[in-house]
Amino acid sequence: MAFNRARGYFRAIAEVVFGSRPAGRSVTVLPDDLFIVSYYRSGSTWSRFLFGNFIHQGEPVSFSNLNRYVPSIYEVPDRVLRKLPRLLKSHEYFDPLYPRVVYIVRDPRDVALSFYYYNLKTRVLPEKYPMDDFVSRFIAANVVPYADRVGSWEDHVLSWVRLRQGKTNFHLIRYEDLLADPAAILRSVAPLLRVDPTEERLARAITLSSASQMRSLEKKESEQWETTKGTRQDIPFVREAKAGSWRQQLPPPSVRKIEQVWGATMQALRYELSCESSPEPLAYSSGGQAGGC
């Protein structure tokens, strides 16, 4: 353990000295930057493909070039980011420096399910770890340090929605709506992206960013992308790419836990609650306690 701590310490020193540490929250923000922001496992990778292929008309976006076209602030050093296109991926809680933001929100019941499988894939969780135990940790923001740092799903969502909703430089997108009609959502966000949403451009972006295309690319390029390099290959990164999987796969006690804690915020974002739950009152909710089913 002491050896690992020492190795981590010297690695951190080397990153500072050689300027190789990923930018993270300390990223240099430029006045015209556009950020794709979301909580973890809320569709940010698909959004990077979709928006990247919508904006850039040359080489299609792939896992091997994703950080060149839509770079992640967690994988690229600040000195490199300054030379790259300024459509950036972030999972940060509210940052007043971000000038333009597309915020992706996803049903937390599906987020919990997706995050569970991702943590199995990255070996954070052991095989057959109880789903209900994971959901309790997920609600408490006690899963893994990089995610816990930004707070819970509700903390993250409200930090952006409460402070930016209604402003011209902020566009809120539900993952489920993006799945249902990507062309309509791309048209709606085109002014913020500063792109002419022609039919040809829309069709190209949607085709090149389809779940089947991304799965095919993942099989070929998983070891070329930092996020999937060295992870379990028997668990895909691009999973079902659909809404509502929680209904079949999330245990009822887990569903109740999420809805009872975050129900008011979920309903404010137009996520229907199951008839088994009645959310607790939230003092900061726009409508107080949400109604039951």
N, C-alpha and C positions, 0 to 999 in steps of 0.2 A: 504493500500500500504506500509506504514511504517513497519507494522508487517511482510509482505512478504519479505521486504528487510532485516529486522533483522533476520528472519528465514533463508534466503539464506546465510547471513553472517556467522551465527553460524554453519550452515551445512558445509560451506567451511572450517571453522576452524577445525571442527571435522574430515573432510576428511584428512586434512593435519596431524593432531595429530595421527589419527589411521591408516594412510596409506591406506585409502579406495578410494581416488580420482583416477578416471580413468587416465591412463598414458597420452593419447593424444599426442601432439607434443613433450612432454618432455619424451617420452618413451626411456628407455635405449636401444640403438641399439647395437647388438652384431655383430661381424665380419662376421658371416655366415648367418645372417638373410635373409629371403625372404619375401618381401612385395607384397601383391596384392593391387594396388593403382588405384583409379578411382575418377572421380567427382561423386557427389551424383546421385542415380537412374540410374546408368550406367551398372548394372549387377553384382555388387560386391557380393551380397548375393548368387546368383546362382553360381558365380565363386568360392566362398568359399565352397559351397557344392561340386561342380565338382572337384576342385583341392584337397579338403579334402578327398573325396572318392577315388580319383586317387592315392593319396600318402598313406593314411592309409587303411590297409586291414582288420581291425578288425570290431568293431562296426560301422555301417553306420552313417554318419553325419545326425543330425537332428537339429531342432531349439533349443531343450533343451540341446544339447551338443556342439553346434556350437562354443561357446567360449572356449571350451576345446581343440578342434582339430584345428580350424582356428580362433584364438581369435582376437577380435576387440580392437584396442588401445583406443577406446572411451568407452568401457564398462568394462574393466578389469584394476585393479590397477597395477602399474609397478612391485611391489614386487611379485604379483601373476604371471604376465606375464613371469617373469624370469624362472619360473618352468614349463612353458607350451611349446608345440611345437612352433618352431619359423617360422611358416608360418603365417604372420600377415596381418590383413585387415586395410587399412588406406585410408583416403580421403585427406591427406595433400598435399599442393602444394609442389613444388620441395624441397627436403631435401637432401643435398649432403652426409649425413651420411648413407642413405639407401644403403646397399651393393649390393643387388640383387632385381630387381623390375619387376613384371609383371604388365603392365599398360593396363587397359581396357578403351577404348574410345567408345562412343556411339553417334549416330546421335543426335545433340542437339534438334532437333524438337521432337524426341521421349523422350528425357530426360525431356524437358519442360512439356510434357503431363504427364509423369509418376510422376514428382515432384509435379505437380498440384494436382493429385489425392492423393499422399502421404500426402500433407499438408492438404487436406480435411480430410483424415483418422485421422491425429493427431490433428485435430481441430485448426490448425494454421490459416486456412482459414474458413470463415463461409460458410454455405450451399449456393450454387448458386453464389459463387464469380465469377465475370466475367473472363473467360479464358484469354481474350486479356489483361486485366489489370494485371493478374498474369504474363503473358509473358513479359510485359514491366519491371516488377520488377525482373523477372528471368534474363533478359539480363543485368540489372543494378546491379545484385548481391545485391538485397534489398528484400529478402524473409524472412529469418529467421537467427538470428545471427550465429549459428553454421556453416551454409553453406556460408553465406556472408563473413565470415572470410577467406575462402580460395580463394575468388575471383570469377569471372564469369566462366562459362564453358570454354571459350576460354583462359582466364588467366591460368586456371588450366592445361588444355591440353598442351598449349605451354610451360609452365614452365618445364614440364617433357620432351616433345618431342624435344624441341630445345636444351636442355642441356644433354640429355642422348641417343637420337636415334643414332643407329649405334654402340653402345658400347655392349660388350659381356654380361654385367651384366644387360641388359635392354631388355625386350621383349614387343613390342607393339602389342596388340590384339584388333581388332574391334569386338565389341559385336555382330554385324550382322554376321561376319564370324564365330564366335563361335557358334551362333545359327544354321547356315547353315551346318556346318561340325565340330561338337565338337571333333570327333576322330582325324581329321587332325590337328586341333589346339593343342590338347593335345600332339600329337606326336611332333609337332614343338617346344613346350615349355618344353618337357620332360627333355632335357639336363640341362636346368636351374633349373628345379624341382628336378633333380637327381633321376629320376624314370625310370625304364625299361618299356616302353610302350607296354606291351604284349597285344594281342587281348582280352584276358580274363579280364585284368585289365581295359582296355578302356571300354569294354562293361559294366562291373560292375559299373564304375564311372558314365557313361552316364545314365544307367537305374536308379540308386539310386538318381540321381540329376535331373530327368525329372521334367517338370513343373507340371504334374499331381501328381507326388509323393510329391513335395514340397507343393502343395495346400492341399493335404491330411494331411500332417504333420502340416501345419499352422492351420487347423481347430482344431486339437487336442492339439497343443502346443502354441498357440498365447499368452496365459497368462503366459507362462514360459519363454518367450524371451523378453528381455528388450525393444527391438525396437517396438514390437507390444503390449506390456502389457498396458492395459487401453485405447487403441485406438478404433476407431469406427470399430465394427465387420461387418458392412454392406458393408464396402469397403475393399477388400482383399489387402494384401501386395503383394502377388504373383498374378499379373494381367494377361495380355494376353501372356507375354513371347514371343513376336514376334517383328519383325522389320517392320517399315513403318506405324504404326497405326496413325501417324500424318496426313497421307493423308486423312483419313476419319474423324478424330476427332479434328484436330487443325484448328481453323478458318483461312481463307486465309490471313487476315491482320496480324495475329500472325506469320504465315509462312514467310510473306514478311519481317517483322521486324527482325526475326532471320537471314534470308539469307542476308539481306542488311548489317547487322553488322558483321556477322561471315562467310560470303560466301566464302572468299578466303581460310580461314583455313579449312572449310568444304570440299571444292574441293581438297585441298592438301591431305586430309584424304580419298578421293574417295567417298564423299557423293554428289550425283547429286543434283543440285538446281532445283526448279520448274521453269517453263518458265515465271513466273510472276515477277521474281526478278533479279536484277542486283547488285551484291555486291559492297559495297564501297571499294575503294583502301585501302590496309593495308600496311603501310610502312615497317613492319617487315615480311610481307609474302614473301615466297621464290620466288614467281612469280609475285609480284606486284598485280595489280587488276586482279581478275579472270574473265574469259570470261563469257558472258551470255549464255542462252540456245540456 
